[in-house]
Amino acid sequence: MVENTYDAIVIGSGISGGWAAKELTGKGLKTLMLERGRNYEHIKDYKYGTKQPWEAEHRGSTTKEQQKTYPVIHRGWAANEAVMECWVNEQDSPYTEIKPFTWWRSYQLGGRSTLWGRQSYRWSDFDFEANAKEGWAVDWPIRYKDISPWYDYVEKFAGISGARDGLAHLPDGHFLPPVSMNIVEKDVASRLKKHYKDQRHLINGRVANLTAAIPGRTRCQFRDRCWEGCPFGGYFSTQSSTLPAAMDTGNLTVRPWSIVTRIIYDKDKKKATGVEILDAQTNQTYRYNAKIIFLNASTLNSAWVLMNSATDVWEGGLGSSSGELGHNIMDHHYNLGASGSIEGFEDHYIYGRRPTGFYIPRFTNLYGDKREFSRGFGYQGGASRDSWSREIAELNIGGEFKDTLSKPGNWNIGMTGFGEILPYHENKITLDAKRKDKWGLPILSMDAELKDNEKKMRSAITMEAANMLDVAGVKNIRTWDSGHAMGHGIHEMGTARMGLDPKTSVLNKHNQVWDALNVFVTDGACMTSSACVNPSLTYMALTARACDFAFNELKSGNL
Amino acid sequence: MDRRTAISRVAMILGSTIIGADLFISGCTNEHTEQVQAVLTDAQISYLNEVGETILPKTVASDGAKAANVGAFMKIMVRDCYSPEEQKIFFEGLDALEQRCKKTLGKGFLSCSPGERQKLLIGLDAEVKDGKKRNDLLQQKEAERQKSSQAGGKPNYLKKTPSTPYFAMIKQLTLLGYFTSEIGYKSMGYVSVPGRYDGNVMKA
């Protein structure tokens, strides 16, 4: 059984799992990374990213068969021929929706790190202190000063482009040059700045795309086809960044097709001793032992692993002694915003395709702004010229019609809001007692929804978006709100929150499970509140921080 | 593609809400027991290339839909991506188009001159646009009905909605097939690997 023993096991290979593997192997720990799905090799397995767009048989559309296999993904915008094989087979891996829940899953090496939106923002103390100041849920056990050096650390390695905007509520970081705004966005930014007297800002999106080469990776080529797989390694993913670094140490073993069914817990030592896995292809069970375990299976699946572990000690699983395991699910609510057309730039065109757009950081309930809801929201957006798919009122068919459509149309600008969702104990996931997946394993049941605070915030999101466009001189403004099912923001958080007290939290300030200190959870499950900014950069920083702590504890003989 | 472009892209994929959007979104499918044609024949592909060329003809600036072989693209899309209901409308539409041509011009589409073909399709396009306007109105009425607390006794306007007109499908597939083809991309000045971004290019 010697060959089944490692220093560390990392469960999951997405953004945070990849970071855990890189950090732990970099410190000299023999590490096993377990991935429940297929191998997905950098460049070689990017079926579409290395081809021309016209080579896709259905030119991006999905087939009737795919619509049947992936009904959840077809609820949103991500059902695209080029990436369908990256999404989980929903027939094999169902889940129960007590309330509507859109769960975007990628069960393959790298997880969602090849598919993600790459927006990368630091949280601030406005976020870390919000729960404590409002007396809501529980306090974060950390503050900005605890994580700030780790943001520096991960930004330098991942490669984040952005401008230094000097905003206390959206701290600057170690940035590569920003991806520039276009002429229309710059114009709108200056109008907003003037009108709102520097209280609102339209800034460059901060994005994990390289605007300058870093060792081993080529800079972004402005194809805007990131999620099809980038042969240049132009954006951060497990495949382009953390995995090669971890492999280079010679300390990493990767095992795909490995569904972790439970963490093995020794109740006498009050520690985990390893994991049990089910080989997804052979249905064989294996055990692997390690001194420390990093659980990075993605927010909901990390909770699932805990729920299925140490059930002989705690009926609800490892970490359930707090009564909070599986609770406090958050997301960012979106699917709403405003758009319009803008005149006066007809002679201005764009070259290249950006992998980002602009960002408008939160401005509500900050610096004297007071609303009838708590917390806030930000917007992601962009200005561009209409494409061939526009309608032309005066033309219907013929040569002039074709030649007109071949050229860029009118300028328009749009923005989508992303709002904070408060942690509510009653927003929860549980194991479904009746249904099983393809491997006979219990499945998750989702019971979470938006509540009053979020609903009030949504009215403000569309209203403020329309106001800002109006101020900027935008015409034909329309707002939309398509509703939001939990999970649809793909920023699911909570379920195993960090805290100061084992009675009310699953993890301590170092992401250790209170009931098993050699188990660390550093993906979205650990989040105590959701803020309104994209969370992935924070997962990276928390992971690197926890790995450093874990290594030192191991060295000191404390684990 | 990501969230920023999601809305326009979805509209594009769904054919600007033209191709069976109602069916697609509601996921409702009536069980048809009858066997419907699902795959275009070579003759039908050639025919649709001619129809496509009338919609997007070769010009000084760029090649047309026939050179881009939109007919072959339609074969793939109708076979793989259309529901049986949509396939039925599409294939019945091919017959309807030919019948309409014979009725109004006294000969089949392939025997018509470019000018005659254009005239016929402009007429069909106008009908689609009128139909869409009527449809939008019905949708609006239905939305109001559903909002109203006394919805019970009133008619369901959507049930009266005419089925997706075949010419809307053909035109949409022509546009999609053309502008996502190599010829189409190049007609728009597509650069495969731009290497940089410039958000303010002035053209002479």
Boltz contact constraints between the chains, C-beta under 6 A:
constraints:
  - contact:
      token1: [A, 54]
      token2: [B, 180]
      max_distance: 6.0
  - contact:
      token1: [A, 54]
      token2: [B, 181]
      max_distance: 6.0
  - contact:
      token1: [A, 54]
      token2: [B, 182]
      max_distance: 6.0
  - contact:
      token1: [A, 57]
      token2: [B, 76]
      max_distance: 6.0
  - contact:
      token1: [A, 59]
      token2: [B, 180]
      max_distance: 6.0
  - contact:
      token1: [A, 61]
      token2: [B, 13]
      max_distance: 6.0
  - contact:
      token1: [A, 61]
      token2: [B, 81]
      max_distance: 6.0
  - contact:
      token1: [A, 63]
      token2: [B, 80]
      max_distance: 6.0
  - contact:
      token1: [A, 63]
      token2: [B, 81]
      max_distance: 6.0
  - contact:
      token1: [A, 77]
      token2: [B, 6]
      max_distance: 6.0
  - contact:
      token1: [A, 77]
      token2: [B, 10]
      max_distance: 6.0
  - contact:
      token1: [A, 117]
      token2: [B, 2]
      max_distance: 6.0
  - contact:
      token1: [A, 180]
      token2: [B, 199]
      max_distance: 6.0
  - contact:
      token1: [A, 182]
      token2: [B, 199]
      max_distance: 6.0
  - contact:
      token1: [A, 183]
      token2: [B, 199]
      max_distance: 6.0
  - contact:
      token1: [A, 183]
      token2: [B, 200]
      max_distance: 6.0
  - contact:
      token1: [A, 221]
      token2: [B, 193]
      max_distance: 6.0
  - contact:
      token1: [A, 221]
      token2: [B, 195]
      max_distance: 6.0
  - contact:
      token1: [A, 222]
      token2: [B, 194]
      max_distance: 6.0
  - contact:
      token1: [A, 222]
      token2: [B, 196]
      max_distance: 6.0
  - contact:
      token1: [A, 222]
      token2: [B, 197]
      max_distance: 6.0
  - contact:
      token1: [A, 347]
      token2: [B, 202]
      max_distance: 6.0
  - contact:
      token1: [A, 348]
      token2: [B, 200]
      max_distance: 6.0
  - contact:
      token1: [A, 349]
      token2: [B, 201]
      max_distance: 6.0
  - contact:
      token1: [A, 349]
      token2: [B, 203]
      max_distance: 6.0
  - contact:
      token1: [A, 350]
      token2: [B, 199]
      max_distance: 6.0
  - contact:
      token1: [A, 351]
      token2: [B, 198]
      max_distance: 6.0
  - contact:
      token1: [A, 351]
      token2: [B, 201]
      max_distance: 6.0
  - contact:
      token1: [A, 352]
      token2: [B, 194]
      max_distance: 6.0
  - contact:
      token1: [A, 352]
      token2: [B, 196]
      max_distance: 6.0
  - contact:
      token1: [A, 352]
      token2: [B, 197]
      max_distance: 6.0
  - contact:
      token1: [A, 354]
      token2: [B, 197]
      max_distance: 6.0
  - contact:
      token1: [A, 357]
      token2: [B, 4]
      max_distance: 6.0
  - contact:
      token1: [A, 382]
      token2: [B, 4]
      max_distance: 6.0
  - contact:
      token1: [A, 388]
      token2: [B, 179]
      max_distance: 6.0
  - contact:
      token1: [A, 389]
      token2: [B, 12]
      max_distance: 6.0
  - contact:
      token1: [A, 396]
      token2: [B, 122]
      max_distance: 6.0
  - contact:
      token1: [A, 396]
      token2: [B, 125]
      max_distance: 6.0
  - contact:
      token1: [A, 397]
      token2: [B, 55]
      max_distance: 6.0
  - contact:
      token1: [A, 397]
      token2: [B, 121]
      max_distance: 6.0
  - contact:
      token1: [A, 397]
      token2: [B, 125]
      max_distance: 6.0
  - contact:
      token1: [A, 399]
      token2: [B, 57]
      max_distance: 6.0
  - contact:
      token1: [A, 399]
      token2: [B, 59]
      max_distance: 6.0
  - contact:
      token1: [A, 402]
      token2: [B, 56]
      max_distance: 6.0
  - contact:
      token1: [A, 403]
      token2: [B, 59]
      max_distance: 6.0
  - contact:
      token1: [A, 403]
      token2: [B, 61]
      max_distance: 6.0
  - contact:
      token1: [A, 406]
      token2: [B, 187]
      max_distance: 6.0
  - contact:
      token1: [A, 406]
      token2: [B, 188]
      max_distance: 6.0
